[in-house]
Amino acid sequence: MNRILRIAAVAACAMLSLAASPPHPDWNATIAQRPNGSHTLGNPDAAVKVTEYVSYTCPHCARFNQEADAPLRLAYVAPGKVSVTVQHLIRDPIDLTVAMLANCGDQKLFFRRHNAFMATQDKWMGKLDSFTPAQQARWSTGAISARLKAIADDFGFYATMQQWGFDRPAVDRCLADPAMAKTILDQTHEASELGVDSTPSFAINGTLLADTHTWSALDTQIKARM
């Protein structure tokens, strides 16, 4: 009987110890904004810190996001081994418009908007050939806020943003935010200064990776540093 009581006591202590242990952080729910305005997903103390330089009008970026998002989050971000920072590299006015909208509102929801725009890139970019020269001229003439609003209107981005609770005045306020535009364009300048000349490109722990533009190539680079 004493032996049974001792076993029960040990089991009870073990259960109490487990109950007292803090839950493991959900690193996929950990989002932080860096001083330059870019967004980081995951453990801030991860041994491998990946920076992705991205353009929303780059088809290779959309393909990378489709291939990489699930394995990155499950195998690397979730256990806290890797963090991922998305930094903008703006290529054109459409790209800037989408970047402004991805950065609109609650910054904790940035990755939800980022992934949604990437996942639907083929649909909204597929409209490009249907626009008249007069429509496209509105994207590059006049005040910058008017250009971005014209792009948002033509590509159906007002309806997209409405799904996330943004009415038209709220979207217009984001597109007319000069501080946000400067932050995004400064990220582009910072990337160019580092030597980034194509998208997607990647850095690990601050070092730009050569000849690394696909998920398979980046995965190899991550594994080499684990």
C-alpha positions in Angstrom: 0.0 0.0 0.0 2.8 2.4 0.9 4.4 1.8 -2.5 1.1 2.7 -4.2 0.8 5.8 -2.1 4.4 6.9 -3.1 3.7 6.4 -6.8 0.5 8.4 -6.5 2.3 11.2 -4.7 5.0 11.3 -7.4 2.4 11.4 -10.1 0.6 14.2 -8.3 3.8 16.3 -8.0 4.5 15.8 -11.7 1.0 17.0 -12.6 1.4 20.0 -10.4 4.7 20.8 -12.0 3.3 20.6 -15.5 0.3 22.8 -14.4 2.7 25.4 -13.0 4.9 25.5 -16.2 4.1 28.5 -18.4 2.5 27.6 -21.8 4.8 27.7 -24.8 4.4 30.9 -26.7 2.5 30.8 -30.0 5.3 32.3 -32.1 3.1 32.5 -35.1 1.0 34.9 -33.2 4.0 37.1 -32.2 4.2 40.1 -34.5 6.4 43.1 -33.9 7.1 46.3 -36.0 10.7 47.2 -36.4 12.0 50.8 -36.1 12.1 51.0 -40.0 8.4 50.0 -40.2 8.9 46.5 -41.4 7.1 43.6 -39.7 8.6 40.6 -38.0 6.8 37.3 -37.3 8.0 34.9 -34.6 10.5 34.7 -31.8 12.5 37.9 -31.6 15.4 35.9 -30.1 15.4 33.2 -32.9 18.8 32.1 -33.9 18.0 32.5 -37.5 16.5 35.8 -38.5 15.2 35.9 -42.1 14.4 39.2 -43.9 12.4 39.0 -47.1 12.5 41.9 -49.5 9.2 41.8 -51.4 7.2 43.5 -54.0 3.5 43.0 -54.4 3.5 43.2 -58.2 6.3 40.6 -58.4 4.9 37.2 -59.6 8.0 35.5 -58.2 7.2 36.9 -54.7 3.6 35.6 -54.9 5.0 32.2 -55.9 7.4 32.2 -53.0 4.7 33.2 -50.6 2.5 30.3 -51.8 5.3 27.8 -51.5 6.9 29.0 -48.3 4.2 30.3 -46.0 3.1 26.9 -44.5 6.5 25.2 -44.1 8.1 28.4 -42.7 5.3 28.8 -40.1 5.0 25.2 -39.1 8.6 23.9 -39.2 10.6 27.0 -38.3 8.5 29.9 -36.9 6.2 27.9 -34.6 9.0 26.3 -32.5 10.8 29.7 -32.3 13.8 28.6 -34.4 13.3 31.3 -37.1 11.8 34.7 -37.3 10.7 36.3 -40.6 10.7 40.0 -41.4 8.9 41.4 -44.5 10.5 44.5 -45.9 9.1 46.4 -48.9 11.0 47.0 -52.1 8.6 49.2 -54.2 8.8 48.7 -58.0 5.8 50.8 -59.2 2.7 52.8 -58.1 0.5 49.7 -57.9 3.1 48.1 -55.6 3.1 51.2 -53.4 -0.7 51.2 -53.2 -0.9 47.6 -52.0 1.9 48.2 -49.5 0.0 51.2 -48.1 -3.1 49.1 -47.7 -1.2 46.2 -46.2 0.1 48.6 -43.6 -3.3 50.2 -43.0 -4.9 49.8 -39.5 -3.8 47.4 -36.8 -0.2 46.4 -37.3 -0.8 43.1 -35.6 -2.9 42.1 -38.6 -0.2 43.1 -41.2 0.6 39.5 -42.1 -3.1 38.6 -42.6 -3.4 41.5 -45.2 0.1 40.7 -46.7 -0.7 37.1 -47.3 -4.2 37.9 -48.7 -2.8 40.3 -51.3 -0.1 37.8 -52.3 -2.5 34.9 -52.5 -4.8 36.9 -54.8 -2.1 38.6 -56.9 -3.0 36.8 -60.1 -6.6 38.0 -59.8 -6.0 41.7 -59.3 -2.9 41.9 -61.5 -4.9 40.0 -64.1 -7.0 43.1 -64.6 -4.0 45.1 -65.8 -4.5 44.6 -69.6 -8.1 45.7 -69.4 -7.4 49.3 -68.3 -7.5 52.1 -70.9 -4.5 54.4 -71.4 -6.6 57.2 -69.8 -7.1 55.1 -66.7 -3.4 54.2 -66.4 -2.4 57.9 -66.9 -4.3 58.6 -63.6 -1.8 56.4 -61.8 1.2 58.6 -62.6 -0.1 62.2 -62.8 -1.4 64.5 -60.1 -1.0 64.4 -56.3 0.3 61.0 -55.0 -2.8 60.4 -52.9 -5.0 60.9 -55.9 -2.9 58.4 -57.9 -3.1 55.8 -55.2 -6.9 56.2 -54.8 -7.3 55.8 -58.6 -5.3 52.6 -58.5 -7.3 51.3 -55.5 -10.5 52.1 -57.3 -9.5 50.5 -60.6 -8.2 47.3 -59.0 -11.1 46.8 -56.7 -9.0 47.3 -53.5 -11.8 49.3 -51.8 -14.0 46.2 -51.8 -11.0 44.1 -50.6 -10.4 46.4 -47.6 -14.1 46.5 -46.8 -14.0 42.8 -46.1 -11.5 43.7 -43.2 -13.8 46.5 -41.8 -12.3 49.5 -43.6 -14.9 51.8 -45.2 -13.9 54.1 -48.1 -13.0 57.1 -46.0 -10.7 54.9 -43.8 -8.9 53.6 -46.9 -8.5 57.1 -48.3 -6.9 58.2 -45.0 -4.4 55.4 -45.3 -3.6 56.2 -48.9 -3.2 59.9 -48.1 -0.8 59.2 -45.2 2.6 60.8 -46.1 4.4 59.4 -43.1 3.4 55.8 -44.1 4.4 56.4 -47.7 7.8 57.8 -46.6 8.4 54.8 -44.3 7.7 52.3 -47.1 9.9 54.2 -49.6 12.6 54.4 -47.0 12.5 50.7 -46.6 13.1 50.4 -50.4 16.0 52.8 -50.2 17.5 50.8 -47.3 17.2 47.6 -49.3 18.8 49.2 -52.3 21.7 50.4 -50.2 22.2 46.8 -49.0 22.5 45.7 -52.6 19.0 44.2 -53.1 18.2 44.6 -56.8 15.5 41.9 -57.4 12.5 40.4 -55.6 12.2 38.3 -53.7 15.6 38.5 -52.1 16.6 37.4 -48.6 19.0 38.2 -45.8 19.8 36.0 -42.8 21.0 37.7 -39.7 21.7 40.9 -41.6 23.7 39.3 -44.4 22.2 39.4 -48.0 22.1 35.9 -49.5 23.5 35.5 -53.1 21.5 33.6 -55.7 18.6 33.0 -53.3 15.2 33.8 -54.7 13.1 30.7 -54.2 11.8 28.8 -51.3 14.0 25.7 -52.0 17.1 27.9 -52.1 16.1 29.7 -48.9 15.2 26.5 -47.1 18.7 25.2 -47.8 20.2 28.4 -46.4 18.1 28.1 -43.2 19.0 24.4 -42.7 22.7 25.3 -43.0 22.4 27.6 -40.0 20.3 25.4 -37.7 
